[in-house]
């Protein structure tokens, strides 16, 4: 009996691992903040919003930061926590490249 419980516990932890690493947001729509709150979050951060959309169950803001760099920001729909910020950076060759920052880092 103890072996069965140990194996089941191991399988439960093993199967939860990939779900925790996902960028998807699994939140019932009833718990979502309104789109206006996302727009206010962008304004408070000095971002110019080109588009707010839903991607993988998360809010996604496309626009520019206060310095004019193009950004794509993934926002948790109920907490408005920043999950990821992607900056498009021009290199010396003139072609754009993406640089990702996870939420919570103040680099």
MMTF fields as JSON, N, C-alpha, C and O atoms, coordinates in Angstrom:
{
  "mmtfVersion": "1.0.0",
  "mmtfProducer": "UNKNOWN",
  "numBonds": 427,
  "numAtoms": 428,
  "numGroups": 107,
  "numChains": 1,
  "numModels": 1,
  "chainsPerModel": [1],
  "groupsPerChain": [107],
  "chainIdList": ["A"],
  "bondAtomList": [4, 2, 8, 6, 12, 10, 16, 14, 20, 18, 24, 22, 28, 26, 32, 30, 36, 34, 40, 38, 44, 42, 48, 46, 52, 50, 56, 54, 60, 58, 64, 62, 68, 66, 72, 70, 76, 74, 80, 78, 84, 82, 88, 86, 92, 90, 96, 94, 100, 98, 104, 102, 108, 106, 112, 110, 116, 114, 120, 118, 124, 122, 128, 126, 132, 130, 136, 134, 140, 138, 144, 142, 148, 146, 152, 150, 156, 154, 160, 158, 164, 162, 168, 166, 172, 170, 176, 174, 180, 178, 184, 182, 188, 186, 192, 190, 196, 194, 200, 198, 204, 202, 208, 206, 212, 210, 216, 214, 220, 218, 224, 222, 228, 226, 232, 230, 236, 234, 240, 238, 244, 242, 248, 246, 252, 250, 256, 254, 260, 258, 264, 262, 268, 266, 272, 270, 276, 274, 280, 278, 284, 282, 288, 286, 292, 290, 296, 294, 300, 298, 304, 302, 308, 306, 312, 310, 316, 314, 320, 318, 324, 322, 328, 326, 332, 330, 336, 334, 340, 338, 344, 342, 348, 346, 352, 350, 356, 354, 360, 358, 364, 362, 368, 366, 372, 370, 376, 374, 380, 378, 384, 382, 388, 386, 392, 390, 396, 394, 400, 398, 404, 402, 408, 406, 412, 410, 416, 414, 420, 418, 424, 422],
  "bondOrderList": [1, 1, 1, 1, 1, 1, 1, 1, 1, 1, 1, 1, 1, 1, 1, 1, 1, 1, 1, 1, 1, 1, 1, 1, 1, 1, 1, 1, 1, 1, 1, 1, 1, 1, 1, 1, 1, 1, 1, 1, 1, 1, 1, 1, 1, 1, 1, 1, 1, 1, 1, 1, 1, 1, 1, 1, 1, 1, 1, 1, 1, 1, 1, 1, 1, 1, 1, 1, 1, 1, 1, 1, 1, 1, 1, 1, 1, 1, 1, 1, 1, 1, 1, 1, 1, 1, 1, 1, 1, 1, 1, 1, 1, 1, 1, 1, 1, 1, 1, 1, 1, 1, 1, 1, 1, 1],
  "groupList": [{"groupName": "UNK", "atomNameList": ["N", "CA", "C", "O"], "elementList": ["N", "C", "C", "O"], "formalChargeList": [0, 0, 0, 0], "bondAtomList": [1, 0, 2, 1, 3, 2], "bondOrderList": [1, 1, 2], "singleLetterCode": "X", "chemCompType": "L-PEPTIDE LINKING"}],
  "groupTypeList": [0, 0, 0, 0, 0, 0, 0, 0, 0, 0, 0, 0, 0, 0, 0, 0, 0, 0, 0, 0, 0, 0, 0, 0, 0, 0, 0, 0, 0, 0, 0, 0, 0, 0, 0, 0, 0, 0, 0, 0, 0, 0, 0, 0, 0, 0, 0, 0, 0, 0, 0, 0, 0, 0, 0, 0, 0, 0, 0, 0, 0, 0, 0, 0, 0, 0, 0, 0, 0, 0, 0, 0, 0, 0, 0, 0, 0, 0, 0, 0, 0, 0, 0, 0, 0, 0, 0, 0, 0, 0, 0, 0, 0, 0, 0, 0, 0, 0, 0, 0, 0, 0, 0, 0, 0, 0, 0],
  "groupIdList": [1, 2, 3, 4, 5, 6, 7, 8, 9, 10, 11, 12, 13, 14, 15, 16, 17, 18, 19, 20, 21, 22, 23, 24, 25, 26, 27, 28, 29, 30, 31, 32, 33, 34, 35, 36, 37, 38, 39, 40, 41, 42, 43, 44, 45, 46, 47, 48, 49, 50, 51, 52, 53, 54, 55, 56, 57, 58, 59, 60, 61, 62, 63, 64, 65, 66, 67, 68, 69, 70, 71, 72, 73, 74, 75, 76, 77, 78, 79, 80, 81, 82, 83, 84, 85, 86, 87, 88, 89, 90, 91, 92, 93, 94, 95, 96, 97, 98, 99, 100, 101, 102, 103, 104, 105, 106, 107],
  "secStructList": [7, 2, 2, 2, 2, 2, 2, 2, 2, 2, 2, 2, 2, 2, 2, 2, 2, 2, 2, 2, 6, 7, 7, 7, 7, 7, 7, 7, 4, 4, 4, 7, 7, 7, 2, 2, 2, 2, 2, 2, 2, 2, 2, 2, 6, 6, 7, 3, 3, 3, 3, 3, 3, 3, 3, 6, 6, 3, 3, 3, 3, 3, 3, 3, 7, 6, 6, 1, 7, 3, 3, 3, 3, 3, 3, 7, 6, 6, 6, 7, 7, 3, 3, 3, 3, 3, 3, 3, 3, 3, 7, 6, 6, 1, 7, 3, 3, 3, 3, 3, 3, 3, 6, 6, 7, 7, 7],
  "xCoordList": [0.821, 0.0, 0.866, 0.569, 1.934, 2.792, 3.503, 3.693, 3.901, 4.529, 3.573, 3.984, 2.315, 1.327, 1.174, 1.126, 1.095, 0.958, 2.2, 2.08, 3.379, 4.62, 4.668, 5.048, 4.288, 4.291, 3.263, 3.552, 2.076, 1.054, 1.503, 1.263, 2.14, 2.641, 3.712, 3.737, 4.604, 5.653, 5.048, 5.47, 4.062, 3.411, 2.684, 2.688, 2.068, 1.361, 2.342, 2.052, 3.491, 4.508, 5.107, 5.323, 5.377, 5.965, 5.039, 5.501, 3.76, 2.826, 2.557, 2.18, 2.733, 2.494, 3.647, 3.45, 4.835, 6.021, 5.852, 6.048, 5.496, 5.356, 4.256, 4.389, 3.199, 2.115, 2.59, 2.162, 3.453, 3.946, 4.902, 5.019, 5.595, 6.573, 5.938, 6.638, 4.671, 3.986, 3.769, 3.627, 3.746, 3.442, 1.941, 1.508, 1.149, -0.292, -0.897, -0.386, -1.997, -2.739, -4.063, -4.837, -4.321, -5.55, -6.39, -6.319, -7.188, -7.986, -9.406, -9.58, -10.414, -11.792, -12.045, -11.567, -12.793, -13.068, -13.709, -13.51, -14.468, -15.112, -14.089, -14.411, -12.85, -11.807, -10.869, -9.927, -11.106, -10.232, -10.46, -11.579, -9.371, -9.445, -9.935, -9.678, -10.627, -11.092, -9.924, -8.848, -10.169, -9.157, -8.703, -7.541, -9.596, -9.228, -8.139, -7.271, -8.178, -7.149, -5.789, -4.758, -5.788, -4.537, -3.999, -2.795, -4.88, -4.474, -3.892, -2.908, -4.509, -3.982, -2.593, -1.703, -2.413, -1.105, -0.048, 1.057, -0.394, 0.543, 0.868, 2.031, -0.148, 0.063, 0.94, 1.809, 0.717, 1.516, 2.988, 3.867, 3.256, 4.629, 5.222, 6.368, 4.442, 4.934, 4.947, 5.675, 4.15, 4.111, 3.043, 1.979, 3.335, 2.363, 1.773, 2.506, 0.464, -0.201, -0.635, -1.335, -0.209, -0.677, -1.835, -2.77, -1.763, -2.787, -2.766, -1.698, -3.943, -4.09, -4.882, -5.989, -4.312, -5.006, -4.877, -4.183, -5.554, -5.48, -4.703, -5.017, -3.685, -2.868, -2.59, -2.065, -2.934, -2.75, -3.404, -2.893, -4.528, -5.259, -4.703, -5.201, -3.678, -3.076, -3.362, -3.612, -3.324, -3.328, -1.95, -0.937, -1.919, -0.654, -0.746, -1.653, 0.201, 0.262, 1.35, 2.487, 1.005, 1.987, 2.08, 1.058, 3.296, 3.453, 4.903, 5.8, 5.121, 6.468, 6.641, 5.69, 7.891, 8.162, 8.428, 8.344, 8.747, 8.944, 10.111, 10.146, 11.071, 12.223, 11.954, 12.816, 10.745, 10.387, 10.719, 10.478, 11.274, 11.587, 10.304, 9.421, 10.201, 9.029, 9.052, 10.086, 7.883, 7.772, 6.536, 5.581, 6.6, 5.458, 5.449, 6.394, 4.385, 4.315, 3.188, 2.057, 3.496, 2.49, 2.09, 2.939, 0.768, 0.223, -0.773, -1.621, -0.668, -1.623, -2.988, -3.085, -4.045, -5.343, -6.054, -6.874, -5.771, -6.472, -5.626, -6.164, -4.327, -3.458, -2.764, -2.238, -2.763, -2.045, -0.546, 0.153, -0.06, 1.38, 2.038, 1.5, 3.218, 3.964, 4.618, 5.421, 4.278, 4.825, 6.09, 7.081, 6.045, 7.206, 7.167, 6.103, 8.368, 8.513, 9.525, 10.643, 9.136, 10.038, 10.336, 9.424, 11.632, 12.059, 12.606, 13.327, 12.268, 12.898, 14.03, 13.815, 15.24, 16.435, 17.097, 17.287, 17.453, 18.194, 19.669, 20.23, 20.295, 21.733, 22.495, 21.878, 23.826, 24.652, 24.37, 24.633, 23.841, 23.545, 22.217, 21.888, 21.449, 20.193, 19.002, 17.873, 19.233, 18.078, 17.68, 18.532, 16.406, 15.903, 16.111, 16.076, 16.324, 16.394, 15.589, 15.447, 15.064, 14.239, 15.079, 15.988, 14.773, 15.4, 14.273, 13.427, 14.255, 13.178, 13.6, 14.756, 12.614, 12.788, 11.595, 10.454, 11.837, 10.741, 10.252, 11.005, 8.996, 8.411, 9.154, 9.621, 9.262, 9.892, 11.341, 11.896, 11.982, 13.371, 13.402, 12.645, 14.273, 14.465, 15.868, 16.681, 16.167, 17.498, 17.751, 18.827],
  "yCoordList": [-1.193, 0.0, 1.259, 2.214, 1.265, 2.436, 2.666, 3.811, 1.575, 1.716, 2.377, 3.228, 1.994, 2.566, 4.056, 4.837, 4.468, 5.881, 6.665, 7.784, 6.094, 6.754, 6.947, 8.015, 5.924, 6.021, 7.049, 7.847, 7.041, 8.01, 9.434, 10.352, 9.619, 10.939, 11.411, 12.582, 10.505, 10.841, 11.238, 12.219, 10.472, 10.767, 12.11, 12.845, 12.433, 13.711, 14.877, 15.869, 14.773, 15.827, 15.904, 16.999, 14.767, 14.724, 15.365, 16.126, 15.072, 15.622, 17.101, 17.791, 17.619, 19.03, 19.903, 21.096, 19.351, 20.104, 20.891, 22.106, 20.267, 21.022, 22.082, 23.134, 21.836, 22.814, 24.065, 25.169, 23.92, 25.061, 25.901, 27.103, 25.292, 26.001, 26.72, 27.427, 26.566, 27.126, 28.626, 29.143, 29.323, 30.748, 31.003, 32.155, 29.948, 30.088, 30.54, 30.224, 31.288, 31.74, 30.98, 31.04, 30.286, 29.517, 30.16, 29.762, 31.159, 31.925, 32.023, 32.385, 31.713, 31.885, 33.351, 34.265, 33.56, 34.92, 35.798, 37.013, 35.202, 35.97, 36.631, 37.607, 36.11, 36.638, 37.615, 38.115, 37.889, 38.771, 40.233, 40.649, 41.004, 42.46, 42.979, 42.341, 44.109, 44.641, 45.156, 45.469, 45.232, 45.717, 47.134, 47.479, 47.954, 49.311, 49.288, 50.161, 48.301, 48.181, 47.863, 48.324, 47.086, 46.772, 48.038, 48.293, 48.816, 50.085, 51.043, 51.732, 51.084, 51.937, 51.459, 52.271, 50.122, 49.566, 50.027, 50.413, 49.983, 50.424, 51.905, 52.297, 52.726, 54.17, 54.459, 55.329, 53.732, 53.923, 53.588, 54.14, 52.684, 52.297, 53.143, 52.935, 54.098, 54.97, 54.325, 54.771, 53.279, 52.588, 53.186, 53.596, 53.231, 53.593, 52.297, 51.428, 52.158, 50.901, 50.975, 51.899, 49.997, 49.845, 48.871, 49.031, 47.841, 46.8, 46.037, 45.751, 45.712, 44.801, 43.612, 43.77, 42.422, 41.227, 40.126, 40.277, 39.025, 37.852, 36.773, 36.444, 36.224, 35.168, 34.122, 34.446, 32.878, 31.768, 32.058, 31.647, 32.762, 33.045, 34.208, 34.498, 34.878, 36.029, 37.285, 37.205, 38.444, 39.692, 39.878, 39.512, 40.448, 40.778, 42.209, 42.551, 43.034, 44.431, 44.551, 44.137, 45.116, 45.432, 46.938, 47.622, 47.465, 48.904, 49.313, 48.65, 50.421, 50.952, 51.402, 51.835, 51.29, 51.765, 53.265, 53.886, 53.846, 55.294, 55.785, 56.95, 54.89, 55.259, 55.054, 55.331, 54.565, 54.367, 52.991, 52.728, 52.099, 50.737, 49.938, 50.046, 49.126, 48.269, 47.184, 46.568, 46.957, 45.951, 45.093, 45.485, 43.908, 43.003, 42.492, 41.832, 42.794, 42.485, 41.493, 41.707, 40.41, 39.425, 39.723, 39.851, 39.834, 40.251, 39.209, 38.747, 38.838, 37.9, 38.575, 39.709, 37.91, 38.569, 38.93, 39.848, 38.242, 38.588, 39.43, 40.282, 39.213, 39.955, 41.139, 42.015, 41.165, 42.152, 42.116, 43.105, 40.983, 40.777, 40.658, 40.018, 41.284, 41.177, 39.804, 39.454, 39.031, 37.694, 37.738, 37.079, 38.521, 38.606, 39.924, 40.416, 40.493, 41.681, 41.346, 40.927, 41.528, 41.317, 42.67, 43.423, 42.974, 44.208, 43.845, 42.858, 44.635, 44.47, 45.469, 46.678, 44.957, 45.787, 45.771, 44.703, 46.948, 47.035, 46.838, 47.49, 45.922, 45.728, 46.537, 47.267, 46.418, 47.201, 46.902, 47.743, 45.719, 45.354, 45.92, 45.812, 46.517, 47.123, 46.204, 46.641, 44.904, 44.011, 43.868, 43.917, 43.694, 43.624, 42.254, 41.244, 42.22, 40.959, 41.125, 42.232, 40.015, 40.055, 39.766, 38.938, 40.446, 40.198, 40.049, 40.934, 38.922, 38.634, 38.948, 38.778, 39.416, 39.618, 39.006, 39.289, 38.171, 37.568, 38.579, 39.452, 38.465, 39.349, 39.274, 38.206, 40.395, 40.428, 40.873, 41.215, 40.882, 41.313, 42.811, 43.327, 43.497, 44.919, 45.151, 45.798, 44.623, 44.748, 46.134, 46.415],
  "zCoordList": [0.0, 0.0, 0.0, -0.717, 0.8, 0.869, -0.468, -0.876, -1.157, -2.467, -3.45, -4.239, -3.409, -4.322, -4.072, -5.023, -2.808, -2.481, -2.91, -3.408, -2.723, -3.112, -4.622, -5.102, -5.368, -6.829, -7.294, -8.186, -6.707, -7.087, -6.762, -7.545, -5.633, -5.261, -6.222, -6.603, -6.619, -7.574, -8.924, -9.536, -9.378, -10.649, -10.605, -11.592, -9.49, -9.357, -9.455, -10.124, -8.804, -8.855, -10.246, -10.766, -10.853, -12.177, -13.21, -14.06, -13.151, -14.129, -13.902, -14.849, -12.698, -12.418, -12.887, -13.117, -13.035, -13.424, -14.702, -14.681, -15.819, -17.059, -16.993, -17.618, -16.268, -16.168, -15.438, -15.777, -14.456, -13.708, -14.533, -14.299, -15.503, -16.307, -17.494, -18.218, -17.708, -18.864, -18.721, -17.612, -19.866, -19.87, -19.976, -19.951, -20.094, -20.223, -18.904, -17.829, -19.001, -17.829, -17.792, -18.747, -16.728, -16.586, -15.493, -14.33, -15.87, -14.929, -15.483, -16.646, -14.688, -15.169, -15.55, -14.879, -16.621, -17.104, -16.025, -16.023, -15.118, -14.042, -13.125, -12.448, -13.093, -12.218, -12.923, -12.307, -14.183, -14.953, -14.588, -14.289, -14.618, -14.518, -15.878, -16.899, -15.916, -17.202, -18.052, -17.542, -19.347, -20.292, -19.928, -20.145, -19.379, -18.955, -17.888, -17.869, -17.005, -15.959, -16.582, -16.092, -17.649, -18.354, -19.023, -18.996, -19.613, -20.234, -19.192, -19.46, -17.991, -16.907, -16.473, -16.221, -16.388, -16.036, -17.039, -16.657, -18.305, -19.343, -19.184, -19.27, -18.954, -18.786, -17.573, -17.629, -16.475, -15.257, -15.492, -14.83, -16.437, -16.755, -17.878, -18.275, -18.393, -19.447, -20.82, -21.707, -21.005, -22.293, -23.193, -22.727, -24.481, -25.499, -26.022, -26.492, -25.945, -26.33, -27.785, -28.198, -28.542, -29.916, -29.957, -30.741, -29.09, -29.095, -27.767, -27.226, -27.252, -26.114, -26.629, -27.142, -26.492, -26.963, -25.922, -24.917, -26.181, -25.316, -26.055, -27.199, -25.394, -25.975, -24.912, -23.847, -25.186, -24.24, -22.891, -21.849, -22.911, -21.687, -20.878, -19.79, -21.396, -20.724, -21.545, -22.748, -20.885, -21.633, -22.251, -21.654, -23.444, -24.09, -24.608, -25.366, -24.189, -24.608, -25.664, -25.44, -26.81, -27.847, -27.934, -27.985, -27.95, -28.017, -27.892, -28.412, -27.191, -27.012, -25.57, -24.918, -25.079, -23.725, -23.759, -24.818, -22.614, -22.507, -23.366, -23.761, -23.657, -24.477, -25.969, -26.803, -26.302, -27.698, -28.254, -29.433, -27.413, -27.878, -27.988, -27.137, -29.049, -29.205, -28.138, -27.881, -27.514, -26.461, -26.69, -27.36, -26.103, -26.016, -24.582, -24.149, -23.847, -22.426, -22.177, -22.615, -21.472, -21.081, -19.644, -18.763, -19.418, -18.115, -17.625, -18.388, -16.344, -15.74, -15.685, -15.216, -16.149, -16.277, -14.974, -14.969, -13.877, -12.638, -11.693, -10.987, -11.663, -10.739, -11.4, -10.715, -12.73, -13.533, -13.27, -13.491, -12.8, -12.61, -13.975, -14.88, -14.121, -15.367, -15.433, -14.568, -16.447, -16.606, -17.449, -17.137, -18.517, -19.404, -20.156, -20.532, -20.372, -21.212, -22.29, -21.991, -23.545, -24.668, -25.297, -25.638, -25.448, -26.105, -27.479, -27.623, -28.479, -29.777, -29.838, -29.747, -29.994, -29.95, -31.313, -31.895, -31.834, -33.09, -32.788, -31.907, -33.538, -33.359, -34.414, -35.189, -34.454, -35.377, -36.84, -37.7, -37.14, -38.522, -38.991, -40.173, -38.098, -38.473, -38.421, -38.644, -38.124, -38.031, -36.575, -35.687, -36.327, -34.953, -34.35, -35.052, -33.076, -32.351, -31.076, -30.555, -30.58, -29.377, -28.15, -28.187, -27.076, -25.79, -24.785, -24.664, -24.053, -23.114, -21.693, -21.307, -20.922, -19.486, -18.8, -19.167, -17.807, -17.045, -16.038, -15.607, -15.662, -14.664, -13.341, -12.945, -12.665, -11.351, -11.386, -10.342, -12.57, -12.672, -12.928, -13.751, -12.227, -12.453, -12.983, -12.322, -14.19, -14.782, -15.271, -15.8]
}
